Amino acid sequence: MFITLKRAVIVTVLLWIILALGFTFVMVGLGQVFFPNQANGSLVMLDGRPIADRHVGQYFGNRLQYFWGRPSDTVSLTTGKPDPYNALNSGPSNEGPTNAALLADIQRRIALYLKTTPGLTVHQIPISLVESSGSGLDPDITVPSALIQVPRVARYTGLSQARLRQLVRSQVLPPDLGVFGPSRINVVLLNVALYQLLHPQASAK
C-alpha cells in the first residue's frame, strides 16, 4: 500500500510540474517569441506609455474632435451607473427592441449626430452608430460609419475634410483572412493617427 501511495504521489507531482508549470512556461515563452505584442495585451503606445488595448474600444463620445465608436451600455460595477467601455463589466443593455428606454437612447444618439455633424441626415447614420454592441467593448466601426463623422471632426480640429477622408482610408482593416466580415476601422487606432496628425511630435506604435 505504501509503495502504491508513493507512486501516486510521485505521478501527481510530476504531472503537476509538467502540466501546470512546464506547459505554462512553454506557452508563455512561445507567445513572447512569436507573438510578443498579442501576448502582452496588444497595447497601443503613445509617447512611450500604454493608452489602450487595440481590441477594447475607448469612450470618445464627449470629445467632438475625435471619431466616435459604437455606443456602449456597460455600467460601473460599484455604482451601477453608465460607464461606457468598462472592460471589467462587458455586456449589452438587454433592452428589447420595443423597450422605451432603448428607443429613447437611440433617438438621443441620432439627435447628437444631427446636431454636431454639418449636413448629416437621419438616413445617412448607420444603425451601428446608435445601437450598442453585444459586448459593449467593440473597438471597430465600418468605413461609412467613420466617413460620415468627417465633417464634425473637420469642424472641431480645423483639418480639411479631404485630409481626414485620406486618414480614414489609411486606417481601413481588411476582412479577417480576407473573407470573414466587412472591412472595418479600429476607432482607437484611427484616433491615435488623428492625434499624431494634430501633434506631429507624438510617437505611437
Phi, psi and omega in degrees: 000319180297320180296318180297317179296319180298316179297319180297318179296316181298314179298319179298315180295316180297316179296323179296316180296315183289312187274319183278320182260305184301309181299317181298312181295322179296314182294319178297317180298315178297320179297317181292329181281311188263331182225060186298322181293312180294319182295335181259017172103007180051048185286145173260123184255140176222121183054040174081007179230147180287134180239345183191171170249131186294347180259001179236123181295162177236157182271115177243007188293348179257010181234109187289341184273000179241162176284146181256146177267195177292148176299150179234131180253021177292153182236163179289139178291333185268320184257340184076005180270159180307133179215081187306137178060037174284104185292346179276353185216056182297140177160163179273182178279339184064020176270133182285170185295342178256006181293128184297322180294319178297314180297324178293320178297317180296316179297322179295318180293320177299315181299323180294317178296316181295326182286323189261347185247111182300133174078002183281142175245162182303318186290346179274347186276116177297143182300330182293342179275350180238355174245136182287158179277166181296325181273335186078002184234014185301121182273350190249153169226166178284164179298313177301326180295330176280319185294326181290346179271351184304314180301320178294312181297323178297318181298319188265355176247340183084359177281152180287152178296325179297318180293322180289322176296322176297320179296316179300312183295332179288345183256007182291130176258134183286167174304149179301130181057017177083352185226338187265117177081172181275169168297149187210173179227129175279116187294322179298312181294323178297316181288330174294317177297322177295317178300318179295326177294323180279334181230082186303339181280349182289145179241127183225156173203000000 
